[in-house]
Amino acid sequence: MAAMKLNKLIRDIHHWGSPILMVPLGVIIIAGLFLMLKKDVDWIQPPTQRSAVEVTGPPDVTLAELYAVAEGIEALEITAWDQFDRIDVRSDRGVVKFIAPNRWEAQIDMTTLEVLSLEYRRSDLFEQIHDGSFFADWVKTFIFLPVGVVLLVLWLSGIWMFFEPYVKRWQRAKRRKAREVAAE
């Protein structure tokens, strides 16, 4: 009897948890699919360029020189050093990526100071959508986090609902075999 109530509770949780997840989980899944493709689709994230000069050691240019070049790029809309969202040094490729808060990315050659690429970077937008911070910090904490917890519960209840009939069948077969052995 208790097993019947447990099974009904698990089915009810699974049934009513699903509509709660529909919209936020759809957003998470779609943004996650874009993130999975970010290295394969240039529209999502610009490909990392490579210096024309072979990288054999540390560059002769300073970070200040690199910054001066980045500051001169109008699309980045940067007027001060601390305004950059981040600076990504790719030493193996001889490139520094300057990423501005407006999502524009400039890739600058660490040897020649040439701007190798200036493109819009959408991967950060998809990441913010994926974790909920795009909408508001409270959405990330009070909607997307609980959705993750409910999804974990649905996953566990789904596993139970999948295996439960096999467990019951195995238990019945075991009891039947025990009765047959006892009857002999």
C-alpha positions as CSV (number, residue, x, y, z in Angstrom):
1,M,0.0,0.0,0.0
2,A,2.8,2.4,0.9
3,A,4.5,1.6,-2.5
4,M,1.3,2.5,-4.3
5,K,1.2,5.9,-2.5
6,L,4.9,6.5,-3.3
7,N,4.3,5.6,-7.0
8,K,1.3,8.0,-7.2
9,L,3.3,10.7,-5.5
10,I,6.2,10.3,-7.9
11,R,3.8,10.3,-10.9
12,D,2.0,13.5,-9.5
13,I,5.4,15.2,-9.0
14,H,6.4,14.3,-12.5
15,H,3.1,15.4,-14.0
16,W,2.8,18.8,-12.2
17,G,6.5,19.6,-12.3
18,S,6.6,19.4,-16.1
19,P,4.4,22.4,-16.9
20,I,6.4,24.5,-14.3
21,L,9.5,23.8,-16.3
22,M,8.2,24.3,-19.9
23,V,9.2,27.9,-20.6
24,P,12.3,28.4,-18.6
25,L,13.7,24.9,-19.6
26,G,12.9,25.7,-23.2
27,V,15.0,28.9,-22.9
28,I,17.8,27.0,-21.2
29,I,17.8,24.2,-23.8
30,I,17.8,26.6,-26.8
31,A,20.5,28.8,-25.4
32,G,22.5,25.7,-24.5
33,L,22.3,24.4,-28.1
34,F,23.7,27.7,-29.4
35,L,26.5,27.4,-26.8
36,M,27.4,23.9,-27.9
37,L,27.9,25.3,-31.4
38,K,29.9,28.4,-30.5
39,K,33.2,27.1,-31.7
40,D,31.7,25.7,-34.9
41,V,29.5,28.7,-36.0
42,D,31.3,32.0,-36.5
43,W,28.0,33.9,-36.1
44,I,27.9,32.9,-32.5
45,Q,31.5,33.4,-31.6
46,P,34.2,34.8,-33.9
47,P,37.0,32.3,-34.6
48,T,40.3,32.9,-32.9
49,Q,42.7,34.4,-35.4
50,R,46.4,33.5,-35.7
51,S,49.4,35.8,-35.8
52,A,51.1,36.0,-39.2
53,V,54.4,36.0,-37.3
54,E,55.5,32.6,-35.8
55,V,55.3,32.8,-32.0
56,T,58.6,31.7,-30.5
57,G,58.7,33.5,-27.2
58,P,57.1,36.4,-25.3
59,P,56.1,39.3,-27.4
60,D,58.1,42.6,-27.5
61,V,54.9,44.7,-27.2
62,T,53.5,45.8,-23.9
63,L,50.0,45.4,-22.6
64,A,49.8,49.2,-22.7
65,E,50.6,49.2,-26.4
66,L,47.9,46.6,-27.0
67,Y,45.4,48.6,-25.0
68,A,46.2,51.8,-27.0
69,V,45.3,49.9,-30.2
70,A,42.1,48.5,-28.7
71,E,41.1,51.9,-27.3
72,G,41.4,53.4,-30.8
73,I,38.8,50.9,-32.2
74,E,35.5,52.9,-32.2
75,A,33.2,49.8,-32.3
76,L,34.4,48.8,-28.8
77,E,33.2,52.1,-27.3
78,I,36.0,52.0,-24.7
79,T,37.5,55.2,-23.1
80,A,39.2,53.7,-20.1
81,W,41.1,50.5,-19.3
82,D,38.7,49.3,-16.6
83,Q,35.7,49.3,-19.1
84,F,36.8,46.1,-20.9
85,D,34.6,43.1,-20.0
86,R,37.7,40.9,-20.3
87,I,41.0,40.5,-22.1
88,D,41.8,37.1,-23.3
89,V,45.5,36.3,-24.2
90,R,45.9,33.4,-26.6
91,S,49.7,33.1,-26.4
92,D,49.8,29.9,-28.6
93,R,48.2,31.9,-31.5
94,G,50.0,35.2,-30.8
95,V,46.6,37.1,-30.3
96,V,45.0,39.1,-27.6
97,K,41.2,39.4,-27.6
98,F,39.7,42.6,-26.2
99,I,36.0,42.0,-25.4
100,A,33.9,45.1,-24.7
101,P,30.7,45.2,-22.7
102,N,28.8,46.0,-25.9
103,R,29.8,42.5,-27.0
104,W,32.2,43.6,-29.7
105,E,35.5,41.6,-29.8
106,A,38.8,42.9,-31.3
107,Q,41.6,40.4,-31.9
108,I,45.0,42.1,-32.0
109,D,48.3,40.5,-33.1
110,M,50.7,40.5,-30.1
111,T,53.7,41.0,-32.4
112,T,52.6,43.5,-35.1
113,L,49.8,45.2,-33.2
114,E,47.6,44.7,-36.3
115,V,43.8,44.3,-35.7
116,L,43.2,40.8,-37.1
117,S,39.5,40.7,-36.4
118,L,36.7,43.0,-35.2
119,E,33.4,41.1,-34.9
120,Y,30.3,41.0,-32.7
121,R,30.4,38.2,-30.2
122,R,27.0,36.5,-29.4
123,S,28.2,33.6,-27.3
124,D,28.3,35.8,-24.1
125,L,24.6,36.8,-24.8
126,F,23.6,33.1,-25.1
127,E,25.5,32.3,-21.9
128,Q,23.6,35.0,-20.0
129,I,20.3,33.8,-21.5
130,H,21.3,30.2,-20.6
131,D,21.9,31.0,-16.9
132,G,19.1,33.5,-16.6
133,S,21.3,36.5,-15.7
134,F,20.2,38.2,-19.0
135,F,16.7,38.8,-17.7
136,A,17.8,39.9,-14.1
137,D,19.9,38.5,-11.3
138,W,16.8,37.6,-9.4
139,V,15.5,35.5,-12.4
140,K,18.8,33.5,-12.3
141,T,18.4,32.9,-8.5
142,F,14.7,32.5,-8.1
143,I,13.5,31.0,-11.4
144,F,16.4,29.3,-13.2
145,L,17.9,27.7,-10.1
146,P,14.6,26.3,-8.9
147,V,13.9,25.1,-12.4
148,G,17.2,23.2,-12.2
149,V,16.2,21.6,-8.9
150,V,12.7,20.7,-10.2
151,L,14.4,19.2,-13.4
152,L,16.6,17.1,-11.1
153,V,13.5,15.8,-9.3
154,L,11.8,15.1,-12.6
155,W,14.9,13.2,-13.8
156,L,15.0,11.1,-10.6
157,S,11.2,10.4,-10.8
158,G,11.5,9.5,-14.5
159,I,14.3,7.0,-13.7
160,W,12.1,5.6,-11.0
161,M,9.1,5.3,-13.3
162,F,11.2,3.7,-16.0
163,F,12.7,1.0,-13.7
164,E,9.8,0.4,-11.3
165,P,7.9,-2.0,-13.6
166,Y,11.1,-4.1,-14.2
167,V,11.7,-4.2,-10.4
168,K,8.1,-5.2,-9.8
169,R,8.3,-7.9,-12.5
170,W,11.6,-9.2,-11.0
171,Q,10.0,-9.3,-7.5
172,R,6.9,-11.2,-8.7
173,A,9.1,-13.7,-10.6
174,K,11.2,-14.2,-7.4
175,R,8.1,-14.7,-5.3
176,R,6.6,-17.1,-7.8
177,K,9.8,-19.1,-7.9
178,A,10.0,-19.2,-4.1
179,R,6.4,-20.5,-4.0
180,E,7.2,-23.2,-6.6
181,V,10.3,-24.3,-4.6
182,A,8.2,-24.3,-1.4
183,A,5.4,-26.4,-3.0
184,E,7.9,-29.1,-4.1
